[in-house]
Amino acid sequence: MDTAITNELKQLQEIIILQLREKESSSLSPAFRDNIATLVTQIKSKLMLHAFSDGDEHHARQYIRYHQQAIIQFLDYLNEGYVTNGLHKEIIDWAIPSLNELLSYIYNHFSKLAEMDLQAPRQQVAALAIEMQPIIQQLQEITTGDAITAELVTILLSPLQRINPAGKPAITVRQLAYAHTVGSELSVLMQKGNSREDHLLRETIILLNINSLQAFSCYTSFFRQLMNEAETESEKLERLSIQLKHVNQARMLSGISFSSTAPSIKLQLSSYIIEELDHWERMKHLRAPTVATPVAHVPSSFKIMMELSVSQLSYLLKIFTEMKIIRNTNLSELLRFVSGSTVSKRAEHISYDSLRAKFYNAETSSRLAIRELLASMVAYIDKNKYND
């Protein structure tokens, strides 16, 4: 390992400690600021040079994480020895922002190399906890008198309320960065005039990928309420289809999550809705009159070759089923049959999952393509109506 930057980091620590231990004065020495600024700049340059010089990602990752951990440990040392007792405030007020600047540089430029599950500096955790209090209080004010809104707000605030300097387990770098993002998005939310509306709170849960069990349970309770209010299987299917569309089309910030081990909240919710759709389609099929189906005498390898994409084919099927041209009531069976017996324009094999997903979420381009196709079919009929 290159020791140049290690020595500079040690030198940075030594200069700060030496200044703090001077008995004559607790104020900054004339050269202190310049020395710190120069060392911070040199460390940044060496980090950048080392991370990309030899192309060894494993070596670079170890190198970046070594310095990340060393800076965090030194920040905690300063916090425990000087910040909490108010000693040498002028020196600390200059040293800690310089060290935080180095950490921010590492996270901004080497996010894939840094260790995001390290314990975050306690000083940063304490500062963020104080910074987030106005946002927490402001959002809590909209919960009066409504249990559902209160639960949604509790979920939205959960990433912020776990930022507790004295809490166990300790807050990680990942959780701290996530809380920063949540706080920024909630500030934007509170500036909207309709921030009290439940649908906007639900959209924000997906936006922030709050993939907790509480968030999943809250959403599924909402889905069950919609199902209970529907009178028929068809209405239940329609409501579930709409919710699947909303979930799949909802915006979600990339690279962030409440839990780093759980699936995204969008994946959890879409899987749940698809299972519910399958269930209610089976129930509808069981209650429908049986339609006799003749046995087909064709080779098992036979495929219908379509000049349509999967998205266009799924939308055409949606039109046929909703207009009762296709009378099959079990949509899952229908889509499985079509996926197994049809070849699309671009793919030899059509995935059932892909066909199903596009059935419920038709693309605008596919709608337009099918509209043009149907229009050309009508034109063909009009052109050839006297040929017989």
HELIX and SHEET records of a PDB file:
HELIX    1   1 ALA A    4  ARG A   21  1                                  18    
HELIX    2   2 PHE A   32  SER A   53  1                                  22    
HELIX    3   3 GLU A   57  LEU A   78  1                                  22    
HELIX    4   4 ASN A   79  VAL A   83  3                                   5    
HELIX    5   5 LYS A   89  HIS A  109  1                                  21    
HELIX    6   6 ARG A  122  GLN A  140  1                                  19    
HELIX    7   7 GLU A  141  THR A  143  5                                   3    
HELIX    8   8 ALA A  147  GLN A  161  1                                  15    
HELIX    9   9 VAL A  173  MET A  190  1                                  18    
HELIX   10  10 ASP A  198  LEU A  207  1                                  10    
HELIX   11  11 LEU A  213  GLU A  229  1                                  17    
HELIX   12  12 GLU A  233  GLN A  249  1                                  17    
HELIX   13  13 ILE A  265  ARG A  287  1                                  23    
HELIX   14  14 VAL A  310  GLU A  322  1                                  13    
HELIX   15  15 LEU A  331  SER A  341  1                                  11    
HELIX   16  16 TYR A  352  TYR A  360  1                                   9    
HELIX   17  17 THR A  364  LYS A  383  1                                  20    
SHEET    1   A 2 ILE A 304  MET A 305  0                                        
SHEET    2   A 2 THR A 342  VAL A 343  1                                        
END                                                                             
